[in-house]
Amino acid sequence: MTDIPPTAHPPASPRWGLSTKFLISLVTVVVVGALLVRFQGLLGPLVFAFILAYLLNPVVEWTMRRTRLGWGAAVNAVYAALLILLIGGLVAAGIAVEQQIVGLYRTLSDIISILPDSLESLIQNPITIGTFTLDLSQPVVLGPFALDFSTVDLQPLYDQLLAAIRPALSQTGTLIGSLASSTASLVGWIIFVLAVSYYLMHDLRKIAPSLERLVPAGYAHDVRRLADELGPIWNAFL
């Protein structure tokens, strides 16, 4: 007759005393506070890296099922595809922005070069809007007043218009430099987020056992239980 093994029960963890709880809470608050102050600039990118790794985890598992690759190879394939998409998007966006800035520069340059001739043509040639015709080469009579634009000195008007346009033209180079600096910073942070999330994803199956080994003896069951209970809550939130 085969012996029926007794039902396995989870190991009982020692109870946390008041001093233990206080010590653990104090150490946790101090360590977290020190890390936040020291690395506050990296906090946002690190959060994005964790979220990216979490979101790509189902994609890697799907790739493993469809291609029968190992975990490391599937991670490499997913991140290679993501990198190609990001490079393509950044290049396309950079080309579009560069074309818009160059177009703005050329437009402002053309306006400066043709402005005097345009104003002279406006005054010398009649303007027809529907049935209404405005001829500025002839005096315009408004009741008892007559305005003769052909005798008006347009040089002050030229100077005012050019004074309004030239600052925008001179700031185009500054805009390009600022845009290039911001783009370089953005690309640097993207590379940082991708690198951190890649290593997190690559070693994901080793992280949980490593964390359990850091837990004091006897409390590993509590950590696993908390992870099992918090996992669905985090998934629903995200």
C-alpha positions in Angstrom: 0.0 0.0 0.0 1.4 3.3 -1.1 1.8 5.9 1.6 -0.1 9.1 0.9 2.2 12.1 1.6 0.8 14.6 4.0 -0.6 17.9 2.6 2.2 20.4 2.2 1.7 23.5 4.3 3.6 26.8 3.8 6.4 27.2 6.3 5.5 29.4 9.2 7.5 32.6 9.3 8.7 34.0 12.6 6.6 36.9 13.8 8.0 40.4 13.4 8.5 42.1 16.7 7.9 45.8 17.3 11.6 46.6 17.3 12.1 44.6 14.1 9.3 46.5 12.3 10.6 49.9 13.5 14.2 49.1 12.5 13.1 47.8 9.0 10.9 50.8 8.4 13.5 53.3 9.6 16.3 51.8 7.4 13.9 51.6 4.4 12.9 55.3 4.7 16.5 56.5 5.2 17.8 54.4 2.2 15.0 55.4 -0.1 15.3 59.1 0.9 19.0 59.1 0.4 18.7 57.5 -3.1 15.9 59.9 -4.1 18.1 62.9 -3.1 21.3 61.6 -4.7 19.8 60.3 -7.9 16.7 62.5 -8.4 17.6 63.3 -11.9 17.7 59.6 -12.8 14.4 58.8 -11.1 12.1 59.6 -14.1 14.2 57.7 -16.7 14.5 54.7 -14.3 10.8 54.6 -13.9 10.3 54.7 -17.7 12.9 51.9 -18.0 11.0 49.7 -15.5 7.7 50.4 -17.2 9.2 49.7 -20.7 10.6 46.3 -19.5 7.3 45.4 -17.9 5.4 46.3 -21.1 7.8 44.4 -23.3 7.7 41.2 -21.2 4.5 39.9 -23.0 6.1 40.7 -26.4 9.2 38.7 -25.5 7.1 35.8 -24.3 5.0 35.9 -27.5 8.2 35.9 -29.5 9.5 32.9 -27.7 6.3 30.9 -28.4 6.2 31.8 -32.0 9.9 31.5 -32.9 11.0 28.9 -30.3 14.0 31.1 -29.4 15.5 31.2 -25.9 14.8 34.0 -23.5 18.0 35.9 -24.3 17.6 35.6 -28.0 14.0 36.7 -27.9 14.9 39.7 -25.8 17.7 40.6 -28.3 15.2 40.3 -31.2 12.5 42.5 -29.6 15.0 45.2 -28.7 16.6 45.1 -32.1 13.2 45.7 -33.7 12.4 48.4 -31.2 15.8 50.1 -31.9 15.2 50.1 -35.6 11.7 51.6 -35.2 13.1 54.4 -32.9 16.0 55.2 -35.2 13.6 55.4 -38.2 11.2 57.6 -36.3 13.9 60.0 -35.1 15.4 60.2 -38.6 12.0 60.9 -40.1 11.2 63.5 -37.5 14.6 65.2 -37.8 14.3 65.4 -41.6 10.8 67.0 -41.3 11.9 69.5 -38.7 15.0 70.4 -40.7 12.9 71.0 -43.8 10.5 73.3 -41.9 13.4 75.4 -40.5 15.1 75.7 -43.8 11.7 76.6 -45.4 11.2 79.3 -42.8 14.7 80.7 -43.4 14.2 80.9 -47.1 10.7 82.4 -46.8 12.0 85.2 -44.5 14.9 85.8 -46.9 12.6 86.0 -49.9 10.3 88.4 -48.0 13.3 90.7 -47.3 14.5 90.7 -50.9 11.1 91.3 -52.6 9.6 93.6 -50.0 10.4 96.9 -51.7 9.2 95.7 -55.1 6.0 94.2 -53.6 5.1 97.5 -51.9 5.8 99.5 -55.1 3.7 97.1 -57.2 0.9 97.3 -54.6 0.8 101.1 -55.0 1.2 101.3 -58.7 -1.2 98.5 -59.8 -5.0 98.5 -59.0 -6.3 95.9 -56.6 -9.6 94.2 -57.6 -11.7 92.4 -54.9 -15.0 91.2 -56.5 -16.7 94.3 -57.8 -14.5 96.7 -55.8 -11.3 98.1 -57.3 -8.7 100.0 -55.2 -6.2 102.0 -57.2 -3.5 103.4 -54.8 -1.8 105.2 -57.6 -4.6 107.7 -57.6 -5.6 109.8 -54.6 -8.1 108.1 -52.3 -10.9 110.4 -51.3 -12.5 109.8 -47.9 -15.1 112.5 -47.4 -13.2 115.8 -47.1 -9.8 114.1 -47.0 -7.7 112.9 -49.9 -4.8 110.4 -49.5 -2.2 110.3 -52.2 -0.1 107.2 -51.6 2.1 107.9 -54.7 3.7 110.8 -52.9 4.2 108.9 -49.6 7.8 108.1 -48.6 7.9 104.3 -48.1 11.4 104.1 -46.8 10.3 104.4 -43.1 7.8 101.6 -43.7 10.5 99.5 -45.3 12.8 100.1 -42.3 10.0 99.1 -39.8 9.1 95.9 -41.7 12.8 94.9 -42.0 13.4 95.6 -38.3 10.5 93.2 -37.5 11.7 90.5 -39.8 15.5 90.5 -39.4 15.5 89.4 -35.7 13.4 86.4 -36.6 15.9 85.6 -39.4 18.9 86.0 -37.1 17.4 83.8 -34.4 17.0 80.9 -36.9 20.6 79.8 -36.2 20.0 80.0 -32.5 16.8 77.9 -32.9 18.7 75.3 -34.9 21.5 75.1 -32.2 18.9 74.8 -29.4 17.0 72.2 -31.3 20.2 70.2 -31.9 21.2 70.3 -28.2 17.7 69.3 -27.1 17.7 66.4 -29.6 21.1 65.2 -28.4 19.9 65.2 -24.8 16.7 63.4 -25.8 18.6 60.7 -27.7 20.9 60.3 -24.7 18.1 59.7 -22.3 16.4 57.3 -24.8 19.6 55.3 -25.0 19.8 55.2 -21.2 16.2 54.0 -20.8 16.7 51.4 -23.5 19.9 50.1 -21.9 18.5 49.9 -18.4 15.3 48.2 -19.6 17.3 45.8 -21.8 19.4 44.5 -18.9 16.3 44.4 -16.7 14.5 42.3 -19.3 17.5 40.1 -20.0 18.0 39.2 -16.3 14.3 39.3 -15.4 14.2 35.6 -14.6 17.1 36.0 -12.2 15.9 39.0 -10.4 13.2 37.3 -8.3 15.4 34.5 -6.9 18.1 37.1 -6.2 15.7 39.2 -4.3 14.5 36.2 -2.3 18.1 35.5 -1.3 18.4 39.0 0.2 15.4 38.4 2.5 16.3 37.3 6.0 15.9 33.6 6.6 12.3 32.6 7.3 10.7 35.5 5.6 11.0 34.3 2.0 7.4 32.9 2.1 6.0 36.3 3.1 7.8 38.0 0.3 6.5 35.5 -2.3 3.0 35.8 -0.9 3.1 39.6 -1.1 4.5 39.5 -4.6 1.6 37.1 -5.7 -1.0 39.4 -4.1 0.5 42.7 -5.4 1.1 41.5 -8.9 -2.5 41.5 -10.1 -3.1 44.9 -8.4 -0.1 46.4 -10.3 -1.2 44.8 -13.6 -4.7 46.2 -13.2 -3.3 49.7 -12.4 -0.9 49.8 -15.2 
